[in-house]
Amino acid sequence: MPTKKRNTLACGFAEDDIIAEALGENSPLIRQKVQRHLTACPDCTQRLEQYKQVRFQLSSLPAPETGLAAARRALDRQLTDLIVAARPRLVLSIWDSPIGPLRIGTTDKGVALVEFVSPDDPRESEKELGEKFAVERAQGHGGATAALTRKLEAYLSGSRQALEWVIDDALMRSDFQRQVLRAASEIPYGSLTTYGGLAERIGRPTAVRAVAQALRYNPLPIRIPCHRIVGSNGSLTGYAGNKIALKRDILAVEGIPTILSRSGFAIAQDRLYVGRQTEQIFCRPSCEASKGVRAGNQIFIASRIRAEAIGYMPCGVCRPDLQPLHSETEPSLF
């Protein structure tokens, strides 16, 4: 049965291949691929049986050519109904946050989407979401959504450092992206690493561009803190498309100072401590002991308070505990 789009299931498998298997229309190669997947995915096994049952129920329809055409149309309609019914539910709500309107999408498993709403077309992405989910719009702003936004509002005010939202990774595009986003989630509040550093952390030091792309399409910004990843020269690049000023504002909430250079916004590296992860030691940026540290072993930390909060000890050479870079406060913009 020809289809214009290959619908992707929550497990990442092509639903069209499951449908074609039920109809006996797969090539031998695709059939082998489907069978391998079914051994590890009970949801798709159940879905295949449902499609086979629909086909069986229609097997008694008239055999003449016109009857076959009608049977096929009926089968298409029923399969379409089954596809829609099988899609997970995604409830969308819009929250007018301190950093602008946010679209938040929740499923039965957790939060699947946080999106900065485009002012010219606030529903632009909902059409695409409808291909994967049964999309609903939240009625009012209460219940689970209110609990989520209360935590986010507390984070943006500087009174909360972790959102602790349960995540549904359905909108993550690949296992590689999941690996990148998981590594980004491990960068502590009030600290930073570079794209190259993150690539080293996942064991892919040459995949810097791929890491940047994975972060660019992060479906859960803020909750998965891709704002804590910067360019090798400290530049604020690639946040939610071109929302660099927004990245600066979110970093400011965490106490990360930035400057406006000729090439755009960048972190103020001379005002950040340098942490060595394997040794759990933090230094002043001018300390010789911090020179030559691999990017994957290095993080930039906003303050001595932050460094000590995540278990880092002051360097015995440059003594950042005795010679702090700045006053030990963690201001909020909002």
Steps between C-alpha positions, in 0.01 A plus 500: 500500500676824394534770763627854475664507845672238715333542836743434784379321814609587853757218484656662193380234250317585176128426545452471123723190503277341769190573291662361186595185692137452605399530132776267380653774284850526650808401302707213644758749631243719680323187626822388669545847648144494638541152649822602675328804648195302615715269713596798715183715485178358649307819413568456127422127524158586644449770236579253220244254636237777503568579136487130406165472677360789295622333182341168604167667570501650152600178326135407437432812291409448129780380274417683171723790404256765624461302822876494553521875454224549757669255736828685470332833575328349802827348617677835461234670710519243776878496503500879520265484798730247666807716436333804655379297797850356553671839514590618848315801638686833516339780701624847402478816705644848455658676798589868497832459680748769613708425188206502259221257402588133531312203356515202734395153385431215740418133444405223739875436544615855575602827334582447132523857373608846609492749214554873474190616315557692180302827517412490128362145502443361850343177370752428228642185657166352605432373147822297507426371850165371373684247283645329808250573776131539563531868586270666752499854633493537877187647650614787720829510686469275799580153627821341372585792271478749786734283709753496214489874442530576873832314501613675184403840637697425817802405289478820296480705819817334629330326793517152347793325334341180368163462328468128577250448219449141387603479132337322207768471230254432215609809304870425516616412151755222553699304755793734429290803591385327818864439591589866437203633696570262788858632517375860486267423793804408710653850477424651843299813567715813479769339285586454133688286255571535128359308203841338463503415867160335475613303193797369701274410790295264282813349344451670161765777499478555122119528498481862615266608218272202555488582871407861418219379271368263766484790745343730242200267479472440874123454556531590870710816539552625855405157641788357297744790542652547155545866598799379707691404183703773326747534215869423545569874519220553752247632247129447560400318185214291372228537763145421383596609148614859547385594850846593628372781725266246662796268566681794661200572723466139616873481576468822699240329721768243585755772573704459178640839393507586129647776285413646162798456267544589135375156401201503738426388853759284678568382853736717705769235543720720719216507756439124508683233695646205310411157634691178436242223518724198559677671791193689628712816535417855393748775410515867416501542119863619504629199695775307323362177643187539284691546175493217250207321662301300242168657404310190611652528848434872539203703614459871566334581833315818594613536860690347787167420665391305191833318474489386860131409470583244228789354697803685359793594722702823456833473322797506740706704253277796406281484817164617359356465849731776624496707182143485360433644156193697610242529772338166575141570402276325248272772355181451302380703207131438561 
